[in-house]
Amino acid sequence: MAFLFQKFQKAVSALAKSSTFAKDPRQLQFEADVNKLFLYTSYNRLGETADEKDAEEIIELAGKASLTDQQKQVQENVHSHIRTFSKSMDDILLPTSKRSDESLNSSVQANAVPRRSGLSLAVGGVATPSNQPVVPETQPLLRAELSKSLKKHMGYTLELKPSQISHKEAGRGLFIDGEAEVGSVIAFYPGVVYSPAYYRYIPGYPRVDAENPYLITRYDGTVINAQPWGEGADLRELWDGLTVPEFRPNLSQGAEKGSDRMWKMLSKPLEGGRREIGTEILERRNPLALGHFANHPGKDMAPNVMVCPYDFPLTDMEMRTYIPNILFGRDDEPVKMKRFGSFWFKSRSSTESTSDVPVLKCLVLVATRALRDEEVLLNYRLSNSKRRPAWYTPVDEEEDRRRWS
């Protein structure tokens, strides 16, 4: 497998520089990222039984397949990996008597419980008088216990401990405990999902990142706020994403300048935002729902994971509780948006085709090489058009520029 991986690595480097990509810098970087994810996740699905012919076929496809086809394959590869993860979690948490009929029960109650965001997650039981789904019975394991069990099933789990990055602001870092192959889904990026239509409801708007370092943006403009998730919890629960835990980072203190006071007065989300968020039964003990703690690599260090957009199909109800995200706003009232530079506007066009399958737009972290008992490092790709923090050492200035062009 080591020899095959070397072939893939060479293909990743060559295709990332291919002149066949789009000329628009942002689109070029997007296509380059999809191409890498196609190679890494496809390589992972080959498994240990793969031979050189299989590897060469995938490399050839990476150079010829359309962007759409590669995106579809990446989604399939990631979904397959998450399905395996979900099966492992079921084996650990669900009573044996409930595993066989979980899908049936979840489908029945999904139709019985009205929702504002996403689909119902009720698994077993009946609706309560308040018309809320019942949280299903699971094994009474704490997060730490569940994490150890997951490692036995999948070969790895995640833990938080002091970062190995020398910078004083590194704080805690995200570490993999165990071994994972290249192309594995290492972590979920948890939290509340905002489409561009709902940016104004993000807490702190318009300076949403002033006191919240746990925001991340997909290429399509979807923003995920991981701050409400925190480190998770020791139970499976009906989660609405409204409460911010007390793990907020220590921000630098100092006298407020006039401009800062002005921004704080303006930084108020729209009234009624709390009424627009949905609730879902989520497994808050999810050991992999810690992607927001991954640090940017320090000087002379290299990232070992990359961000992968993942559209979870909400029809897969048996997996839903392990996807640590909920949608802000109504999924039955989609608002089409169009991007102009850094701004998003409502689009008057209604001709765009949409998928028949409702999805929840998420992000996962995918390993770019084999990992073993080490810190998980993610290239933040901060915009080079703004002042960047002192701890930030660019991994690739050109990639940063293209990503935010």
Buried (B, 14 or more C-beta within 10 A) or exposed (E): BEEBBEBBBEBBEEBBEEEEBEEEBBBBBBBBBBBBBBBBBBBBBBEEEBEEEBBEEBBEBBEEBEBEEBBEBBBEBBBBBBBBBBBBBBEBBBEEEBBEEBBEBBBBBBEEBEBBBBBBBBBBEEBEEEEEBBBBBBEEBEBEBBBBBBBEBBBBBBBEEEBBBEBEEBBBBBBBBBBBBBBBBBBBBBBBBBBBBBBEBBBBBBEBEEBBBBBBBBBEBBBBBBBBBBBBBBBBBBBBBEEBEEEEEEEEEEEEEEEEEEBBEEBEBEEEBEEBBBBBBBBBBBBBBBBBBBBBBBEEBEBBBBBBBBBBBBBBBBBBBBBBBBBBBBBEEEEBBBBEEEEBEEEEEEEEEEEEEBBBBBBBBBBBBBBEEEBBBBBBBBBBEEEBEEBBBBBEEEBBBBBBB
